[in-house]
Amino acid sequence: MIDPRDKDTRPTLEELAEYVGNPLFPRFCREIKDTYQCRETIEYSRCGLEPGWNVKFKKGSKALATVYLRPGYVTAMVSVAPKDEDAAEGVLLTCTEYTRTLYRNTASSKMGRWLMIDLTSPEVLEDLKALLALRVKPR
């Protein structure tokens, strides 16, 4: 088992999946990589609130999502650009109440809305994928 605070030993995606123990994590990784033909980077964050390893998914130079991991929990940070907010309102009509409430309670800025979405169910994973599709068109 990995030590998420050991910044000198970079874990693999498989080791992170074992550490998290949430079946939505490997599913999310597989689906986002297949859908967007993107790459992941595993990076150590020294964030004072929650230091440890996270996974960033990028398509070219565009960031798709950053995934923060804790035992049992997966939180994906996704941004909705100001130019996509009208389209996001339409997407939200098909999303779970959790995602709609999170979106409404997240402040909008000139850089957009930065959503921290806890992957707690397959339905929330579908919400996340729908929001990602606003950022980069799926293949």
C-alpha positions as CSV (number, residue, x, y, z in Angstrom):
1,M,0.0,0.0,0.0
2,I,1.3,3.4,-0.9
3,D,1.9,6.2,1.6
4,P,0.1,9.2,-0.1
5,R,2.4,11.7,1.8
6,D,5.6,10.0,0.6
7,K,6.6,12.6,-2.0
8,D,9.7,10.7,-3.0
9,T,8.0,7.6,-4.3
10,R,5.6,8.3,-7.3
11,P,2.8,5.8,-7.2
12,T,1.3,4.2,-10.4
13,L,-2.3,4.7,-11.3
14,E,-3.0,1.2,-10.2
15,E,-1.4,1.8,-6.8
16,L,-3.5,4.9,-6.4
17,A,-6.7,2.9,-7.3
18,E,-5.8,0.3,-4.7
19,Y,-5.2,3.1,-2.1
20,V,-8.5,4.8,-2.8
21,G,-10.6,1.7,-3.0
22,N,-13.3,3.4,-4.9
23,P,-14.4,1.5,-8.0
24,L,-15.4,4.8,-9.7
25,F,-11.7,6.0,-9.8
26,P,-10.4,3.4,-12.3
27,R,-13.6,3.6,-14.3
28,F,-13.3,7.4,-14.5
29,C,-9.6,7.2,-15.5
30,R,-10.4,4.6,-18.2
31,E,-13.4,6.5,-19.6
32,I,-11.7,9.9,-19.7
33,K,-8.6,8.5,-21.4
34,D,-10.7,6.6,-24.0
35,T,-13.1,9.5,-24.6
36,Y,-10.5,12.3,-24.9
37,Q,-7.4,10.4,-26.0
38,C,-5.7,12.3,-23.2
39,R,-2.8,11.7,-20.9
40,E,-2.6,11.7,-17.1
41,T,0.2,13.0,-14.9
42,I,0.6,11.9,-11.3
43,E,1.9,14.8,-9.3
44,Y,2.6,15.5,-5.6
45,S,0.8,18.5,-4.2
46,R,2.3,20.3,-1.2
47,C,-1.1,22.0,-0.5
48,G,-1.2,22.7,3.2
49,L,-4.8,21.5,3.6
50,E,-4.3,18.2,1.9
51,P,-0.8,17.3,0.7
52,G,-0.4,14.1,-1.3
53,W,-0.6,12.6,-4.8
54,N,-3.2,13.7,-7.3
55,V,-3.9,12.9,-11.0
56,K,-4.2,15.5,-13.7
57,F,-5.7,14.8,-17.0
58,K,-4.8,17.0,-20.0
59,K,-5.6,17.1,-23.6
60,G,-2.7,18.9,-25.3
61,S,-2.2,22.0,-23.1
62,K,-5.8,22.1,-21.9
63,A,-6.5,20.8,-18.4
64,L,-9.6,18.6,-18.2
65,A,-9.6,17.6,-14.5
66,T,-7.5,17.2,-11.5
67,V,-8.4,14.3,-9.2
68,Y,-7.7,14.4,-5.5
69,L,-7.6,11.1,-3.6
70,R,-8.3,9.9,-0.1
71,P,-9.2,6.4,1.1
72,G,-12.7,5.8,-0.2
73,Y,-13.0,9.2,-1.8
74,V,-12.3,10.7,-5.2
75,T,-12.8,14.4,-5.8
76,A,-12.5,15.8,-9.3
77,M,-11.9,19.5,-9.9
78,V,-13.4,20.6,-13.1
79,S,-13.8,24.2,-14.4
80,V,-16.7,25.5,-16.4
81,A,-15.6,28.5,-18.4
82,P,-17.7,31.7,-18.5
83,K,-18.4,31.1,-22.2
84,D,-19.8,27.7,-21.4
85,E,-22.1,28.7,-18.5
86,D,-25.2,28.9,-20.7
87,A,-24.6,25.5,-22.1
88,A,-23.9,24.2,-18.6
89,E,-27.3,25.3,-17.5
90,G,-28.8,23.0,-20.1
91,V,-26.5,20.1,-19.2
92,L,-27.5,20.5,-15.5
93,L,-31.1,19.7,-16.4
94,T,-30.0,16.1,-16.8
95,C,-27.6,16.0,-13.8
96,T,-28.2,14.8,-10.2
97,E,-29.5,17.1,-7.6
98,Y,-26.1,16.9,-5.9
99,T,-24.3,18.3,-9.0
100,R,-27.0,21.0,-9.6
101,T,-26.7,22.2,-6.0
102,L,-22.9,22.1,-6.2
103,Y,-22.9,24.2,-9.4
104,R,-25.4,26.8,-7.9
105,N,-23.4,27.1,-4.7
106,T,-20.0,27.6,-6.5
107,A,-19.2,31.2,-7.2
108,S,-18.6,32.3,-10.8
109,S,-15.6,34.4,-11.6
110,K,-14.0,35.8,-14.7
111,M,-12.1,32.4,-14.9
112,G,-15.4,30.4,-14.5
113,R,-16.7,28.0,-11.9
114,W,-14.2,25.6,-10.2
115,L,-16.3,22.6,-9.2
116,M,-15.0,20.1,-6.7
117,I,-17.1,17.0,-7.5
118,D,-17.1,14.0,-5.1
119,L,-17.5,10.8,-7.2
120,T,-20.0,9.0,-5.0
121,S,-22.1,7.2,-7.6
122,P,-22.2,6.2,-11.3
123,E,-24.8,9.0,-11.8
124,V,-22.4,11.6,-10.5
125,L,-19.7,10.2,-12.8
126,E,-22.1,10.7,-15.7
127,D,-22.6,14.3,-14.5
128,L,-18.9,14.9,-14.5
129,K,-18.5,13.5,-18.0
130,A,-21.3,15.7,-19.2
131,L,-19.6,18.8,-17.7
132,L,-16.2,17.8,-19.2
133,A,-17.8,17.6,-22.6
134,L,-18.4,21.3,-22.4
135,R,-14.7,21.9,-21.9
136,V,-13.4,19.6,-24.7
137,K,-15.5,17.9,-27.2
138,P,-15.4,14.1,-26.9
139,R,-14.1,11.9,-29.7
